[in-house]
Amino acid sequence: QVKAAVPLRSWLRLALPCLFIAICYGLLTHCDLLMVGFFLSAEDVAVYQAASRTAALISFPLFAMNALVAPLIARLHAEKKMAELQRTVTLATQVVFWPSLLGALLAIGAGPWILAIFGPGFILGHQALAILILGHLVNVAVGPVSYLMTMTGNQIGCAIVWAATVVVQLAASLYLIPRWGLEGAALGTAIATVVLGIALTLLVRHRLHISAHALVPVWRSVARARP
């Protein structure tokens, strides 16, 4: 009888929190749209969908960078090269943040023209678009914090933060959408995104002693990293 190289219990301990995080990510990216459909009209849903999908483009460079740095995070942590891990995270975050900042400013300024591509009535989503873009920009600014947690054995703590963020978004949306409409939905999502980014950044700092945000100078981050 051949035994598995990795015990099933250990595999589930790793896989289940990651699966839960993926579920929370799906809820975080679709809950606001569902609640807009519940509280507002079908036309509002269309406008918000256009604004939401357009704003999500700001985070695309981060998704691409995460795919590149995730294996490096796992390897450097396993080899206990924390100074090099700090430098890798800082460089990766800064490489995607500054172009994303420029793109965000351009997208906010050109928002009415971008939304007009979908139709004249979609211009009403400009304020929601601007709020959502700012939320995505915070997400980009904190870098690969989720991967820093899941690739270093801290996936359970990461899953707890994600679950709390979904609750924050749900509560904020329930309160804000009936009062402020599309802007309330966007604000609720942006608040949840900011809470997620700040919470994971603090958790990464506490667990790994890594500063994961775009405002960390490379030379200072390397000097502060613990071996």
C-alpha positions as CSV (number, residue, x, y, z in Angstrom):
1,Q,0.0,0.0,0.0
2,V,1.3,3.4,-1.0
3,K,1.0,6.2,1.4
4,A,0.6,9.8,0.5
5,A,3.7,11.9,0.8
6,V,1.6,14.6,2.4
7,P,-0.9,13.5,5.1
8,L,-4.5,14.3,4.2
9,R,-5.0,16.3,7.4
10,S,-2.1,18.6,6.6
11,W,-3.3,19.0,3.0
12,L,-6.8,20.0,4.1
13,R,-5.4,22.4,6.7
14,L,-3.7,24.2,3.9
15,A,-6.4,23.8,1.2
16,L,-9.6,24.6,3.0
17,P,-8.6,28.1,4.2
18,C,-7.5,28.9,0.6
19,L,-10.8,27.6,-0.7
20,F,-12.6,29.8,1.8
21,I,-10.6,32.8,0.8
22,A,-11.5,32.2,-2.8
23,I,-15.2,32.1,-1.8
24,C,-14.9,35.3,0.1
25,Y,-13.2,36.9,-2.9
26,G,-16.2,35.9,-5.0
27,L,-18.6,37.4,-2.4
28,L,-16.6,40.6,-2.1
29,T,-16.6,41.2,-5.9
30,H,-20.3,40.3,-6.5
31,C,-22.1,41.1,-3.3
32,D,-22.4,44.8,-4.0
33,L,-23.9,44.2,-7.5
34,L,-26.4,41.8,-6.0
35,M,-27.4,44.3,-3.4
36,V,-27.7,47.1,-6.0
37,G,-30.1,44.8,-7.8
38,F,-32.1,44.3,-4.6
39,F,-32.4,47.9,-3.6
40,L,-32.3,49.8,-6.9
41,S,-33.5,49.4,-10.5
42,A,-32.2,47.3,-13.3
43,E,-30.9,50.4,-15.0
44,D,-28.8,51.1,-11.9
45,V,-27.5,47.6,-12.0
46,A,-26.2,48.1,-15.5
47,V,-24.6,51.4,-14.7
48,Y,-22.9,50.0,-11.5
49,Q,-21.7,46.9,-13.4
50,A,-20.0,49.1,-16.0
51,A,-18.4,51.3,-13.3
52,S,-17.3,48.3,-11.3
53,R,-15.8,46.4,-14.2
54,T,-14.0,49.5,-15.4
55,A,-12.6,50.3,-12.0
56,A,-11.4,46.7,-11.6
57,L,-8.8,47.3,-14.4
58,I,-6.8,49.3,-11.9
59,S,-6.0,46.1,-10.0
60,F,-5.1,44.1,-13.1
61,P,-1.3,44.8,-12.8
62,L,-1.4,43.6,-9.2
63,F,-3.0,40.3,-10.3
64,A,-0.3,39.8,-12.9
65,M,2.5,40.6,-10.4
66,N,1.1,38.3,-7.8
67,A,1.3,35.4,-10.2
68,L,5.0,36.1,-10.6
69,V,6.0,36.8,-7.0
70,A,3.9,34.0,-5.3
71,P,6.5,31.3,-5.9
72,L,9.3,33.6,-4.8
73,I,7.5,34.4,-1.6
74,A,7.2,30.7,-0.8
75,R,10.8,29.9,-1.6
76,L,12.4,32.9,0.2
77,H,10.3,32.2,3.3
78,A,11.2,28.5,3.3
79,E,14.9,29.5,3.0
80,K,14.4,32.1,5.8
81,K,15.8,34.9,3.5
82,M,13.6,37.5,5.1
83,A,15.6,40.5,4.0
84,E,15.4,39.4,0.4
85,L,11.7,38.7,0.8
86,Q,11.2,42.2,2.0
87,R,13.1,43.6,-0.9
88,T,11.1,41.5,-3.4
89,V,7.8,42.5,-1.9
90,T,8.7,46.2,-1.9
91,L,10.0,46.2,-5.4
92,A,7.0,44.3,-6.7
93,T,4.5,46.6,-4.9
94,Q,6.2,49.8,-6.2
95,V,6.5,48.5,-9.7
96,V,2.7,48.1,-9.9
97,F,1.6,50.9,-7.7
98,W,3.0,54.0,-9.4
99,P,1.7,53.1,-12.9
100,S,-1.6,52.1,-11.3
101,L,-1.7,55.5,-9.6
102,L,-1.3,57.3,-12.9
103,G,-3.9,55.1,-14.5
104,A,-6.3,55.7,-11.7
105,L,-6.0,59.5,-12.0
106,L,-6.5,59.3,-15.8
107,A,-9.5,57.0,-15.4
108,I,-11.1,59.3,-12.8
109,G,-10.6,62.3,-15.0
110,A,-11.8,60.6,-18.1
111,G,-14.5,58.7,-16.3
112,P,-17.5,60.4,-18.1
113,W,-16.0,59.6,-21.5
114,I,-15.1,56.1,-20.6
115,L,-18.6,55.3,-19.3
116,A,-20.2,57.0,-22.3
117,I,-18.8,54.1,-24.4
118,F,-21.5,52.0,-22.8
119,G,-24.2,54.6,-23.6
120,P,-25.3,58.1,-22.6
121,G,-27.0,57.0,-19.4
122,F,-23.9,55.3,-18.0
123,I,-22.3,58.7,-17.3
124,L,-24.4,58.7,-14.1
125,G,-21.9,56.1,-12.7
126,H,-18.9,58.5,-12.7
127,Q,-18.9,59.2,-9.0
128,A,-19.3,55.5,-8.2
129,L,-16.5,54.8,-10.6
130,A,-14.2,57.3,-8.9
131,I,-14.9,55.8,-5.4
132,L,-14.3,52.2,-6.7
133,I,-11.1,53.2,-8.3
134,L,-9.8,54.7,-5.1
135,G,-10.6,51.4,-3.3
136,H,-8.7,49.4,-5.9
137,L,-5.8,51.8,-5.6
138,V,-5.5,51.0,-1.9
139,N,-5.6,47.3,-2.8
140,V,-2.7,47.8,-5.2
141,A,-0.8,49.9,-2.7
142,V,-0.6,47.1,-0.1
143,G,0.8,44.7,-2.6
144,P,0.7,40.8,-2.4
145,V,-0.4,40.7,1.3
146,S,-2.8,37.8,0.8
147,Y,-0.1,35.7,-0.9
148,L,2.3,36.7,1.9
149,M,-0.1,35.1,4.3
150,T,-1.2,32.0,2.3
151,M,2.3,31.2,1.0
152,T,3.9,31.3,4.5
153,G,1.6,29.1,6.5
154,N,-0.6,31.8,7.8
155,Q,-3.6,31.0,5.6
156,I,-6.0,30.6,8.6
157,G,-5.4,34.2,9.8
158,C,-5.8,35.4,6.3
159,A,-9.1,33.6,5.9
160,I,-10.4,35.2,9.1
161,V,-9.6,38.6,7.8
162,W,-11.3,37.9,4.5
163,A,-14.4,36.7,6.3
164,A,-14.6,39.8,8.5
165,T,-14.2,41.9,5.4
166,V,-17.2,40.3,3.7
167,V,-19.2,41.1,6.9
168,V,-18.0,44.7,6.8
169,Q,-19.0,45.0,3.1
170,L,-22.4,43.5,3.7
171,A,-23.2,45.8,6.7
172,A,-21.9,48.9,4.9
173,S,-23.9,48.1,1.8
174,L,-27.1,47.5,3.7
175,Y,-26.7,50.9,5.4
176,L,-25.4,53.0,2.5
177,I,-27.2,51.7,-0.7
178,P,-30.7,52.7,0.5
179,R,-29.4,56.2,1.4
180,W,-26.9,57.0,-1.3
181,G,-27.7,54.6,-4.2
182,L,-24.9,53.8,-6.5
183,E,-22.4,55.9,-4.6
184,G,-23.4,54.1,-1.4
185,A,-22.7,50.7,-3.0
186,A,-19.3,51.9,-4.3
187,L,-18.5,53.4,-0.9
188,G,-19.4,50.2,0.9
189,T,-17.1,48.2,-1.4
190,A,-14.3,50.7,-1.1
191,I,-14.5,50.6,2.7
192,A,-14.4,46.9,2.7
193,T,-11.4,46.9,0.3
194,V,-9.5,49.4,2.5
195,V,-10.3,47.4,5.7
196,L,-9.0,44.2,4.0
197,G,-5.8,45.9,2.8
198,I,-5.0,47.5,6.2
199,A,-5.8,44.4,8.2
200,L,-3.7,42.1,6.1
201,T,-0.8,44.6,6.0
202,L,-0.9,44.8,9.8
203,L,-1.1,41.0,10.1
204,V,1.8,40.6,7.7
205,R,3.9,43.0,9.8
206,H,3.0,41.2,13.0
207,R,3.5,37.6,11.7
208,L,6.4,38.1,9.2
209,H,7.9,41.4,10.2
210,I,7.5,42.5,6.5
211,S,6.4,46.0,5.6
212,A,4.0,45.4,2.6
213,H,3.0,48.7,1.1
214,A,4.1,51.0,-1.7
215,L,5.4,53.8,0.5
216,V,8.3,51.7,1.9
217,P,11.6,52.8,0.4
218,V,13.6,49.9,-0.8
219,W,16.8,50.7,1.2
220,R,14.9,51.2,4.4
221,S,12.8,48.1,4.0
222,V,15.9,45.9,3.6
223,A,17.6,47.5,6.6
224,R,14.5,46.8,8.8
225,A,13.8,43.2,7.7
226,R,14.8,40.6,10.2
227,P,17.0,37.7,9.1
